[in-house]
Amino acid sequence: MEVITTHLNADFDSLSSMLAAKKLYPEAVPVFPGSKEKGLREFFLHSATYIFNVEQIKHIDIEKITRLILVDTRQSSRIGVFKEIIGKKGLDIHIYDHHLQNSDDIRGSFNLIEKVGATTTIFCELLKEKGFDITPDEATIMMVGIYEDTGNFTYISTTTRDFLAAAYLREKGANLNIVSDLITKELTSEQVYLLNELKNSATKYNIKGVEVLIATAKSEKYIGYFAVLVHKLMDMKNLNVIFALCEMEDKVYLVVRSRQGEVNAGEIALEFGGGGHPSAASATIKDLTIIQVKEKLLEILNAKILATIKAKDIISTPVISVSRNKPICTAGDILTRYNINVLPVIDKDKPIGLISRQVVEKAIFHGFKNMPVSQFMTTEFSVVDTNAGWNEITNIVIEDNQRLLPVMENEKLKGVLTRTDVMKTVHSYLTKEPRYLSDAEYEYPHRKRKIIKSLIKEMLPKDTLEILMGMGELAREMDMGCHAVGGFVRDLLLRIKNLDVDVVIEGDGILFARTMAKKLNLSIKVHKNFGTSRVYTSSKNYIDIASARLEYYKHPGALPTVESSSLKLDLYRRDFTINTLAINLSPEHFGELLDYFGGRQDLKEKSIRVIHNLSFIEDPTRIFRAIRFSHRFSFSLSKQTSNMIKNAVKLNILEKVSGQRLFYELKQILDEKEPVAIIETLDQYDLLKYFHPGIKFNKETENILKKLMEVYNWFQLSYFEENVEKWMILLLGLTDLLDKFNKLKFLAKLGITKKAITKKFEEGFQIADIQRNIFLQKDLQPGDIYRFLYPYSNETLLYLMAKSENESIRKAVSLYLTKLQYIKPQIGGNELVKMGIAPGKIFKEINERLRDEMLNGR
């Protein structure tokens, strides 16, 4: 079942978008998640019921929904009961929206988020592109959506695309008389009274050079069209920014309108749990009085509003840049000559990427000094216009941590803004005297403390929690930093159970571990060569402890050389941003989350992102982990990360990785929950050739792997006490199309010499013989089946089951695995001696005869 829905208190843009989405998803059922704005309710009662057949929410079994199409929202808190099925296995989510990003945003399998004035505009473009026909009535409804959400094309969030969408709808017969009737409403006496109260209470505030007006009103009962009243007040007083508060019944309603870039209406409303656009937003607030809301609003405005600064006011010119085809060493010379840290990469006077000093130095260190800059540049970056406002600038430079921001004018590079430019501007305005900023302040001046102590207590066993708290106290006594890090923190935030706890000590990790084990009476294992220790808890779990360290690579694909370091540099050496999160364990700050590299945001956005551009060059095996994690967590690879994988394959970096390391990564992949999908992705990136050139992911390979997964799952569900190695079964399937000679080459390339593994490969060579023996046998008895199959491992037999097309063979193997292999004669050697039989070969013969008779039911 497919359902189209939108946000609570739906407006005309929501309705219009749902109508348009129905065109793209003809089988879907439109459903409002809850109440509609009063104007929309009236519209349904009088005008639209014959056009737009909306199902009532009470008639929808949400558990039967297989695809959810969200329009004009992506916030889980704004979709009513549909929030309950978010995250349900098998649910496909498609999202069309134009709102600001929020902390509780949902991410779908398809996401079309555009910075336009109305979501309806996005749908107009799609319908026009795909050639859908729309009636004049439909065009009229959609036109109302655009008019309402752009404030009749007056909001600063209105774009050229909104005008073009309206022109398209006019061509399709949109009736502007009806649009005018729906948008313009005469006020009731109650609304006139409320408007007058807003007008009389209106107070102007000058906040850091920006003039805003705050108006308040109260009503014992709910009065509709409050947003319309605010817009009228804004026009009456010719205002650029207005905040209107109205206490009605037991709630406070906030409506924000802004025509000034320095005040982002949607961002302010988000602070109160609402949402909207830079020009228009709203929020409904419970449990606060109107006075409390106003006080909080003023605090937020003082924090959010900065002086009316434009990009052109603080731009750095002329631009120092490097051409895309210039070698890396040239970029290094430019960076050194001008003592700067980031260069824009230019192609025909347009920026196409950014490259930093760190990336250049590492590329040269690894012998790539003559490679073109374009191979290593960052391609995911933002640019702004010379008239870009302060909020837009700081969102990119500070929030998104982009160190250099190209500034454009008439599609040409006019100048750049650096992080230093932005921070100097901030502090020259906020303080009487400008001051120098430390590296930490440059990177995280805006960082709010995020405490997850309650989550830690919820997810961890009591003994592990007590040990972590004890570690923090001991670290304070020993004057050391102590943080839980890595995959443990990542899984904690994803609410995935993971008791493999890693702790980083800023100091001597081994000394700390030994002191801790002695103090808490815990067993410990020390690995001096690696500078790590493992402490075992009473619940048979363990905590790995290591000194903070950094790594560098002497050549691509080499194992890292390790040196002691700080926590931040220790986290910087890791593979992906989602694995760089840390939790402070000190008593004063226990549970504080540290996020130096944007890992928390990538967790929210479900994105796998490398930390720096040479990550795959330094350790190519990270490529396999990136793809493995993306499938394990249902995350996507960031565009930059995907491009870097393709670049590493192009440079053939993986050829330098040892066979043993490749084998380790392959084992990890085959042990994942959905290994077949991972193998398919490896094939799409042309990575399977590094295991063996003959391994291909074609229909044949896909079929055998899927059959192997079926028989493995069957065996696990039925006989979980028997241990089989999943990766081994799938490895036989992955190499199924290789002949014996190439299978041996595969083993040799990956350095597989372990007898237990090579034996199972040798057994795999004999599959055809096993099938033939069983197939040719007449009057096949259970004893015969046992005799044929006993020499082979369970992995080989499951491989046989998957490969065989003969039902009698599959049944024979199933009978052996489930029953025959467990039948043993009850008489042993001692009993035979007591019966007067002399020990010798006869014992074996007797044993086999007895077993055969038992197997055959006699």
Summary of the structure (lengths in Angstrom):
residues: 858
radius of gyration: 33.4
end to end distance: 56.0
largest distance: 116.7
contacts: 2768
relative contact order: 0.04
helix: 49%
strand: 17%
